[in-house]
Amino acid sequence: MTEMTKPQAGMPDLTAPKLAGAGCLAPRRPRGAAESGGGRYSRLFPGLPPLGPAPAVLIALGREGGVCDGGIAVREATPAAGWPFFGQFIAHDITADRSPLERTEHGAVSNARAPRLNLECLYGGGPAGSPYLFDRDDPAKFLLAPGGKDVPRARQGIAIIGDPRNDSHLIMAAMHLALLKAHNAFVDIARNRGVDEGTLFDAARQALTWHYQWVVTQEFLPSLIGADLVAGILSGRDALPLPEGATLPLEFADAAYRYGHSQIRQSYILSPGGPTLSLFPDLLGFRPVPKDRSVDWRVMFDGAPDVGTQRATRISERLPMALIALPEEVTGAVQEQGYRSLANRDMQRGVVTDLPSGEAVARALGVAPLPRDAIGLQDWSGETPLWFYIAREADTLGEGDHLGPVGGRIVGGVLLSLLQRDPASYLTLEPDWRPEITPLDPTRPFALLDLLMLGADSPNH
């Protein structure tokens, strides 16, 4: 076994880890718990009529120069710049809708992901089902590219990872890589503590998955929807009318959870003092990551002292130019140039899946709808596309920092229900479980930054 690298000051101590006992040493996955596999989408309010505006009307909103075009101006918000990418990672973990933008009967649309926060997009089928993801010489660990600065890639640069969407841009590829390294670090921790080799992979997977789930419940959602709403959902006070089973409502997948697109900046720095790089084309994915473009997560997430952290932009209907004019490498060939706009693609999904208006969903949830002047659409007859409504709600009621009452109920209610209904989640198996990895800053609680930095200092991970 390779000797562990001594951590720098402030780094998590991998040689003497503090892990909740059952979390790493005794993986407790219930017999019969699903590892992977997809399912069908559902509806929160099947009785509500679809809004169904003409696609040409939506394209006018989302095209270059339209209402949704935020240009290159930066309207910074309070949350750190990395959170929309973590939200994107969650989306890839629980959804994979591969249907076309053209109209599809929603009942026939399949979700290629199991709707569980179980890191399926990272683990695939595990060492037995996806052996190409793992190190042949140490199959409990993920395979990394030589030097550990990139995900593994085929000869033509295609990423060999559990979800190819995580290679769409450099920051997502870096987050995927950081979690691969975190898993490998948990393998080392478990091995150093004498875990049997036959259960080593399961122990590390459970440790990483539970830390990830903890971040969702204790850091991500409280910041996005508010701690009071999180508590209300968990207690049942603010629960959604969800159908039985592990399912994803279309109102979530094709509208509410697309809020984070407006939080994306036009450009980023990847390390303290580094150059400013545009999201596209500078950080375009689907190719090997240049050695000088490694992401230092301290500039993306709060939690490290004395490091300037970038901020996300406001949650609103306005997207940066990088997402209004997406490159063909991301969208593929399109017949309608307006579909290079992510805003148009978001709203078109709502048409394809017959989503109701935002006002109708608000009334169904017992929430007073936004007034017309808060929506801000001139020369618009009728009610508002759900995606646009939730974006305006966050901008006006959440000051661009967090979701409003409709968006918050849908996003929080769905994500927390996935954990409550998952027989292998920490909320189900050990609700009092707590992470014990030493934070970068020991004066604060464990945070996502600590998880992403867990394997960053050891080249052997």
N, C-alpha and C positions, 0 to 999 in steps of 0.2 A: 504494500500500500504506500502511495506517495506521502511523504511527510507534509503536514499542513503548514502553510505559510503563516508566519506570525502576523496578526493584524496590526494595522497602524492605529495610532491613538484615535479614539472615537469610532472605530469600526467594530461591528459585531464580532465577538470573540468566538470563533468557530471551534477552537480547541477545548473550550470549557463552556459549552452551550448551556443556557438555561431554557429548557423546553418543558412545557407541561407534560407530565409523565406519559399519559395515554396518547397524547397527540403524536409522538414520534416513536415511542418504544413499543406500543401495542396497537397496531392498526386495527380498527374495528369497523370493517365494512360489512354490513349485514348480508347474509346469504341471499343471493338472488338480486342484489342491488344492481341496477343497470349501469354498465360502464359506458356505453355509447348507443347511438341509434337515434332516429328522428321521431317525429310525430306530426300531428296536424295542428293547424292554427284554429283559434276559436274566436268568439265575439263576446265582449262585455255586455253589449246592448243589442241583441239580435233583432229587436223590434223597431229600432230606429231606422228611418229611411235614409238611403245614401244621399249625399249632397250632390255629387256627380257634375261639377262644372265641366264645360268643354275643355279639352286639352289645350286648345289654342289660347284660351283665356289664362290658363295657368302659365303657359310658356311666356306670355307677355309679362307676368309678374317676375319670373325667375331669370329672364334673359339678361345679357349684358346691358347695363343702363336701366334695368327695371327696378321695381321696388325692393327686390331681395339682393340687389348688387351693392355690397358694402365697400367695393373698391379696395384700395390698399390702406385706407385709414385704419388706425388701430384704436378701438374703443375698449380700453382695458377694464376688466372687472376685478373682483376680489380674489376668486379662486386661482390657484397656481396653474400654469400653462399645461401641465401634464395631465390634468384630470380628464379632458375630453378624449385623450388617447386611452386612458384606462377604461373609460366608458365604451370606447370602440372595441377594446379587447373583450369586455364583457359581452358586447353584442355578438362578436364572433364566437364566443363560447356557448351561447344559448340559441343563436339563430343562424340559419343558412338557407335563405329563400333564393332559389336559383331559377325562379320563374321569370319570363321576359317582362319588359315594361308594358307590352301590349296587354289588352284585357285578358284575364285568366279567371276562370270560375274559381272563386276563393276556396271552395270546399275541396278542390283538387290540388291545391298548393300544399306541398309537403315541406316540413322543416327538416333539413338534413342533420340537424343537431338535436341531441337530447336536451330538452329544456331544463337543464340543471346547471348550477354554478359549480361544475366539477372539473374544470380545466380540460374538457374533452378536446378543445382546439389546440392544446399543448401536447397531450398524451396520446391522442389518436386511439388506437386499439391496444396500447401498452406494448411491452417487449414481445409478447407473443403475437399480437395482431398487427403491429406496425414495427417490426424489428429494424427497419431501415432508419428509424429515429434514434436508435440507441447504440451505445458503444459496444462493439462485439467483444472487446476484452473485459468490459465491466458492464454487463447488460442492465444493471440497476440504474446506470447513469445515462443521460442523454449524450448523444454524439454532438460534438462541437466542431466548427471549422478549425483548421490549424491556426494556432495562436490565440484562439478563443475570442476573437474580435468580431465574429460574424456567425450567423446561423450556417449550418451545413448547406452546401450548394452542389448541384449537378454541374457537369462540365460546361454547360451553356449558361450557368449563372442562376438557374432556377432553384429557389429555396426548397430544401427537403425538410419540411416542417408539417405540423399537424393541420394547419389551415393556411393555404396560400395567400389569403387576404391579409394576413399579418405581415406580408412582405410588400404591401402596396406603397408604403413610403418608409423612409429610413427610421423614423421614430418608432413606428410600430414594430419593425424588425428588431430594433434595439430592445424594446420592451419584451418581445418574445424571447430574445436571447437572455435577457436578465432573469427571466423566470426559469429558463432551462438551467442557468447557472445556480439559481436558488435551489432547484430540485437537487442538483448534484451536491450542493453544500449540505442539504439535509441528509443525503446518503452518507456523506462523510461523518456527520454528527451521529447518526444512528449507528454506523459501523464502529465509531470510537466508543460508543456506549454499549457495545456487545450485542447488538441486534443480530439475530440469526440471518445468514445470507439469503435464506429462502424467503424471508419476509421483508428484506431490506427495501426493495422497490415499493411495496405497499406502505411501509412505514413512512418513507420519504414523500410519497404521493399524498398520503393523508395529511402529513405535517404542512406541506405547501398548500394544499387545497383549503385546509382550515384557516391558515393565515390569510389566504386570499379572501375567503368568505368573511373573516373577521373585518378586513379592510372595508368590504362592501357594507356591512351592517354598522360599523362603528366610526368610519371616517368618510367614505364616499357618500352614502345616503344622507347622514345627518347634515353634511354641508350642502347637498343638492336639494333636499326637500325639507330640512329642519328636523331637529331631534324630537320635537313634540309629535310630528306626524309619524315618524318612525315608531315611536312608542304607541301611538294610537293604532297603527296598522298591526303591530305585533300583538297588541291586546285584543284586537278584533273590533275596536271602536270605529276605526276608519277602514275596515276591510272592504275589498272590492267584491262585486257579484261574480266571482270566478266560477267557471264550471269545474267539475271534479277532475282530479288527475293533474299531472304535470303538463300544462298547456300554456301557450302564449297567445294572448288576444291580439288580433290585428290592430286594434286601437293603440296597443303598445308598440308592436313591431314596425308598423308602417306609418306611425305619426309621432306619438309621445317620445319614444326613445331616440328619435332623430334630432332631439333638441341640441345635442352637442356639436352639430356641424357648424353652428354659428360661433362656437367658442374657439374655433381654430384660428390661429394667427396667420397672417400672410407670410411671415418670416420668423425664423428662430435663430438663437445662438445655441450651440450644443455643449459648450463648456465655458467656464469663466474666462472672459477676455477673448473668446473666439470670434470668428467672423459672423456676420449676419447672412443667413442663407434662406432663400425662398423655399416654401414648402414644395412647390413645383416650379421649375424643373430640378432645382438643386438637390432636393431630398427625395426625388422620385425613387421608388423601389424597383423590385423585380430585377435586381442586378447586385453584384457583390458590393458590400459596403466599403468605401475608401477608408484606409487606415487612419486618416486624419479626421474622420467624422464619427468617432465614437461618442455616445451620449453620456454626459455626466448628469445623472439624475438630480443632482443638487440644484441645477439651474431650471429644473422642470417641476419640482415638488418642494414645498416648504418642509422644514425640519432639520436642516443643517445650519448651524450658526455661522454668521459672517460670510454667507454666500448670497449673491443677488439672484433671486428666483424670478423668472418671467411670469407674467400673469396671462390667464386666458382672456379672451374678449367676451363681451356681453352676450348672454343668451337673448336672441332676438330673431327676427325674420331675415336679418341682413347677414350674408355670408361673404367671406373675403374673396377677392378676385380669383385666387388660386382654386376655389371650389365652384365659382361661377363659370369658369372656362377650364374644366378638367382636361388633362391630356388624354389622348387616345389610348395610351398605355394603361390607363385606369378604366376608361369607359368602354374600350373596344370601339368598333365601327358603329356609328349611329346614323340612321336615316334622317332624323330631325336634329339639326345642330343645336337646337335649344336644349336637348338632353345631355349636352356637355355640362349643363348647370346642375349641380347637386340639389339646389332648391327645387328646380323643376322635377328632378327625379323623385325627390321626397314627396312632392304634391301629387305627381302622377301615380305613385304607389297607392295613395289614398283613393284615387279614382278607380284604379284597377281592382281594388279590394272593396269597393262600395262603402267606404267609411262615411259615417254621418258627419254633420257639421260640428265644429267646436262648441257652438251654443247649445246644440241638442245634447251633447255629452255632458256639458255643465249642468243643464237642467236635470238630466237623469241622475247625476251625482248630488243633486240638491244644492248646487252652487249657483249664485246669481251670475248670469253671463256678463261678459265685458260689454260696455256700451259701444256704440258704433264709432264714436270719436277715439276710443282707445284702440280699436282695430286699425284705424288709419287708412283704410282702403277707399280711395275716391272712385266714383263712378262704378261702384260694385253693388250689384243688386243681389239680395238674398244673404244667406249666412256664410260662414267662413270655413275654409278647409281646416281640418283638425290640426294638421301640422302647423299651419300659419297661426291659428288661434292660440295654441300652446306656446308658441314663440312670443307672440304679443303679450300673453298673460305673464310670462316670465320677465319681459322687458318692462312692463308697466307696474306689476304688483310685486315682482321679485327684484326690482332694480337691476336686472340683468345678471344677478349673482346666483339666483336659485329659481326653481320652478314655482309656478303658482299653484292654486288649489286643485285644478283639474290635472295638469301635468304631473304634479307631485303625487296625487292619489294614484294615478295610473302607473307611473314609473316605480314608486316605492311599493305599491301594493303588489305588483307583479313580481319584482325581484325578491321581496321578502317571502312571498308565497312559495317561490321556487325552493327557498331554503327550508321553510317550514314543512313542505311536502316531500322533501328529499330524505329518505331513510338513512343516508350516509352523511348528512351535513352535521356540522358541530352543533347547530341549534337543536337538532333532533337527538343526537347521540350523547352530547355532553354540553348542555347549554351554559354551564358555568365555566367552561374551558376558557383560558386566557393565554395569549401569546407571551412568551418570556424571553424572546430574543432581545438582547441589549440594544436599545436605540442608539443611533449616531450621537444624539444629544440625550444623555441619561436623565435630564430634567423633564423630559416629556414622555408621553406614552408611546408604545410601538405604533408605527405608521407605515404606509405603503413605501415610503422612501427607504426604510430599513430593509424591507423585503427585496426591493430592486437592487440594493447595494450589497445584499448578503454574500453573493459570490464574486463581487466586482474586484476584490483585491487579491484573489488567488488565481494565478494562471492555470492551476491544475484543475480548476472547476470547469 
